Amino acid sequence: MTSQPRPLPRSLLRPLLAAGAATAVLALAACGGSKAPTFTPGGPATGSAASGATATATPLSQPSGPPGVTMPPFGANTHIVMTSWVPATASLVPAVNADKDFELAYLYAEYTGGQSGDWTSYVSAAMAEALRSALAAPSVTTESFKGTITFSAMSVMPDPKITKDVDVSACVDDAQAQNTDAKTGQVLPGQSPSDHSYYQYTDELAPLGGGQWQVVGNYAPVYYPQAKECKP
């Protein structure tokens, strides 16, 4: 049996107010979705990035994603630092890049209050159903976020249950990000970093043929201090 789809919780950005699991934002390799609507609560959009240098946070604009990965047009005061790591096994590189694309696309869906649908190109029908429900929650549709979210310590391995599927894991550090009111852009009260600001997620991806991969499920996140490698 495959791992069950898990909605993206708001605990990623507001650990004091929600104690759910970590995010899932991985994509179907080399696939594109519908163009996201313009929504920039954190400042002017900086546009989609083509392949380029490893993402690094800057004080002025959203950087490009790593080569082979698409960075959504987050506002100027929102910085997503995606690891440039890829596996040495060439056949697994598309799976890892698919995971990165999905994570970024789903974060952008939250950033836009659930308006962006690009993430749907990267997931199975079962995952899409679960995540649509999560994105329809008032805590998503009325909020955005700003600050810096960093992905690191990524790895990939065969799924222990499903032959040919792989599991992609990475650390996420959202201690420098804050939820904001989607209309005013003001930071919401009651937020501060906690152990839940540092965690490891694991997504399960299935091959579709032709070098493409699809996110079909994910496992429960592991938080610091259990995930010691996830806290700087």
Summary of the structure (lengths in Angstrom):
residues: 232
radius of gyration: 16.0
end to end distance: 34.9
largest distance: 47.9
contacts: 797
relative contact order: 0.22
helix: 22%
strand: 28%
